[in-house]
Amino acid sequence: MWFRVLAVLLALALAAGWLTSASDAIHQSIYQARLADAARLESESHVVEAAMEFRHALELRSDSFPARLGLTRCLTRLNRWPEAQQHLIQLRAVQPANGPVLLLAARTALRLGGRAECNELYQRAVYGHWPEAESAQRLEARMEWVRFLASYDERQALFAELVRLTRDVPLADVALQLEVASLLLRSGHPSEAAEALRLALTQDRKNYDLWLLLGESELASGRLPEARRAFANASSLRMDSSEARDRYNLVTAALVLDPSVRRLSLAQRESRTKRLLAEVRSHLDACSAALNASAREQAQKAIARPLPRALEEQVDLAEATWQIAQRICPPLPRYGSPLPLVFESLGRMPE
Amino acid sequence: MIRLPRRAWIRLLAALRRLPVVRVNDTQRFLLLSVVIGIGAGLLVVIFHGLIDLVSWVSLGLPVGSRRWSTLFAPMVGALISVWIVQRFWPAARGSGIVQTKAALLLSDGEIPAEAAAGKLAACSVSIGSGNALGPEDPALHMGAGFASVLGKALKLPADQLQLLAPVGAAAGIAAAFNTPITAVLFVIEEILGGWNSATLGSIVLASVSAVVTSRAFLGDHPLFHVPAFELLHSSELAVYAALGLAAGLLASLFTRAIIAARTSLVRRLGNSHRYTRAAAAGLLAGLAGMWFPQVMGAGYSAVDGALHGQYFWPALLAIGLLKVFVTAAAYSAGIPGGMFAPTLFVGAMIGGGLGSLAAQFWPVPIGGTSAFVLVGMGTFFAGVFRSPMTSIFMVFEVSASYKIILPVMVANMIAYLVARRLQPRPFFDSVAAIEGIVLPSHEELREIRPARVEDVMRSYRPSDSIVRWIPGSGWSGEGGPLPRVFPDQTLESALPLFRGRPALPVVSRRDERQILGVLHVRDCLERYGLLGERSGCESGAG
């Protein structure tokens, strides 16, 4: 009798195996078709329809990682963040170090208000595993992360990542190089920005934006001659650009006043110093009219101080007068007058 | 094929003959049989799943709802075919399967005909696969019990063992269908057996595990639902779960009443006539609902998975849940073969998800994800309809694999259970059986009946020395050995066989057997059971 029982079980197993394989084959073929449709619709930006197809694919194979990932991508594009978050929990349980998944998780956390979690997720996404086909997106993820860091003023982490990015961004990708340099400049690292831009210019010397940003970076670093050269190049590339021309004129005016420029004769230095002092005194005199009595008296005293004989003392007097002007006058816009640039340059000079 | 020389074959056979013969006792044989039942039931359920899939693909397309006109008419055609199969070939295969299994266990020593299992397989594959809003678990339970019964009869097992096999097969069937062995064991204990039975517990567990292993070997190791993690963010969230329990309890009693009322009126008014018309109408209703909400068709587990992932907003969840109530009630009361297990979970999930999503918008403090409410909703509605509170708690626990859910699920389930019990005293399947003309004992009532104990009937006085000296431990013994003694907490049922013609027995303390607490008179016992008109003279008789 036990043999008969075994025979029945065997027959049942055969029937079950045949039915399961037939059912699997049907499911698999429909699943593949749905997944392909979903991917096509997603690439054509029909996100709602793509999400529907991904859902259908998931109904057929609930353990499908690509279908769930695709659905989650669509949900984030449709701003359905809470639902996306539920799928992401599952995706992360299956592949905890998957870069694209962690990137979506970071975006979702940002939308749902988890800033600290978001930073961590971005970092893990950037240094997570990226499939070969999607490695270009890793760079996009890094850019997204640095934009996030810049928007929340996370300076230290931002600088560290930007420095790494200057090495990793392909030289051919000028737009990305430009963005990295711009972020470096905005986060207070003009020298590094200028270095990155010089590197990018080796690839595209006729890029107006690169020259303009290089000029700004050099200007922020206090290297006025290099800034003037960069602005000149930018102006020559786009003659109608007032931005580059204005900057060029400003820097030129500063360089004309600056007595610290190298290779000047003593007479030239003395003449520049006197001119600089005259400019500062004129600025102080102009602003003192609107000041109160004590401030005006202070200004007049500074203006009336006699001119010393020695060149260094003349420079010191110009600087002292500038400091008084800064203290009592309304501040000049940084790039509105050459004076701030000249005194910044003088301040950087070794004693 | 391994090629061996002839001499090697002879040696191999001789060696095999020399192997010691393993002799197994009855208990071991029964356990082995449980494993075989588990494997067989698991295979049957795999075939059942495969057939449902194929029917679904042929009639509705995959995924469900992708062909509009098929969606409208397929449930009707499926309902007609399945009812025809039951009417024409296998009348024993009607209903969901739970009532039939219980009836077989209690009324015919667990004997279920092979036709019932075969009919269930054929009819339910068609009815569920074509999109009627019923589930595969109850038929799987019936098929498992049927397989066990057929196997027991084939092996010529005695009637008492055959009776024990049915719940073993039932557990295997439901374990394989729902992919949850613990839930299956508890469901069979609560719903089919009505209590713990040490004789079958080990076998039920073994059969459940082997059925799940078998079905996973064929269908894959993925869970029925992919449950996202969740947190109980604030203790006040428990109030929302309590409200969910209340709502689910109310709805469960309404759901039960609606089905019973529909079925009763149909049976009373139409009797056995118009079966096909009823089935066609219910199928058409399912098709109409499926045109706009394909989620309500079939078991609907993919929709529950969607709800767990926050796919639907609360108006959609509540609408789908309520629509499923109507469609399922129509299908079940029209006599379309199929189970109530899955629809109950579906409705609970949607109601739970809807209330959770609503609470997430309006509750003053942030609450955890709606997935927890979907899961708890499943459990609460199940507890309210099936009156199996332990099964419902462990089912949610097993499905979610999360300990964090246990507190909300206990709160909500108990409230739903108590509310549903208060509003609808008779459990669902007992009421359904009554409509069919079968009076099944209510397991729920049996659980709560306190059996009469010795202390309820005994008389508290010291008996005479003539009795005392016959008590074990008193140092006396004589003809016929020591007098049997009973304890105050012992049931009267267990005390009665000890009288053996004696008029009374001493009641002793469990702490000290020499301490006599009173006397138990046979007349008092008979009076307790109403077998004596009034107290007789032995009241004074004593000892």
Chai-1 contact restraints between the chains, C-beta under 6 A:
chainA,res_idxA,chainB,res_idxB,connection_type,confidence,min_distance_angstrom,max_distance_angstrom,comment,restraint_id
A,M1,B,L155,contact,1.0,0.0,6.0,A-B,restraint_1
A,L9,B,G40,contact,1.0,0.0,6.0,A-B,restraint_2
A,L12,B,L43,contact,1.0,0.0,6.0,A-B,restraint_3
A,A13,B,L43,contact,1.0,0.0,6.0,A-B,restraint_4
A,A15,B,I47,contact,1.0,0.0,6.0,A-B,restraint_5
A,A16,B,L43,contact,1.0,0.0,6.0,A-B,restraint_6
A,A16,B,V46,contact,1.0,0.0,6.0,A-B,restraint_7
A,A16,B,I47,contact,1.0,0.0,6.0,A-B,restraint_8
A,A16,B,F218,contact,1.0,0.0,6.0,A-B,restraint_9
A,L19,B,I47,contact,1.0,0.0,6.0,A-B,restraint_10
A,L19,B,G50,contact,1.0,0.0,6.0,A-B,restraint_11
A,T20,B,G50,contact,1.0,0.0,6.0,A-B,restraint_12
A,T20,B,F218,contact,1.0,0.0,6.0,A-B,restraint_13
A,S23,B,G50,contact,1.0,0.0,6.0,A-B,restraint_14
A,S23,B,D53,contact,1.0,0.0,6.0,A-B,restraint_15
A,I26,B,W57,contact,1.0,0.0,6.0,A-B,restraint_16
A,I30,B,L62,contact,1.0,0.0,6.0,A-B,restraint_17
A,H56,B,P63,contact,1.0,0.0,6.0,A-B,restraint_18
A,E59,B,P63,contact,1.0,0.0,6.0,A-B,restraint_19
A,E59,B,S302,contact,1.0,0.0,6.0,A-B,restraint_20
A,D63,B,H222,contact,1.0,0.0,6.0,A-B,restraint_21
A,P82,B,G310,contact,1.0,0.0,6.0,A-B,restraint_22
A,E83,B,H309,contact,1.0,0.0,6.0,A-B,restraint_23
A,E83,B,G310,contact,1.0,0.0,6.0,A-B,restraint_24
A,Q86,B,P228,contact,1.0,0.0,6.0,A-B,restraint_25
A,Q86,B,H309,contact,1.0,0.0,6.0,A-B,restraint_26
A,Q86,B,G310,contact,1.0,0.0,6.0,A-B,restraint_27
A,H87,B,H309,contact,1.0,0.0,6.0,A-B,restraint_28
A,I89,B,P228,contact,1.0,0.0,6.0,A-B,restraint_29
A,I89,B,A229,contact,1.0,0.0,6.0,A-B,restraint_30
A,Q90,B,H226,contact,1.0,0.0,6.0,A-B,restraint_31
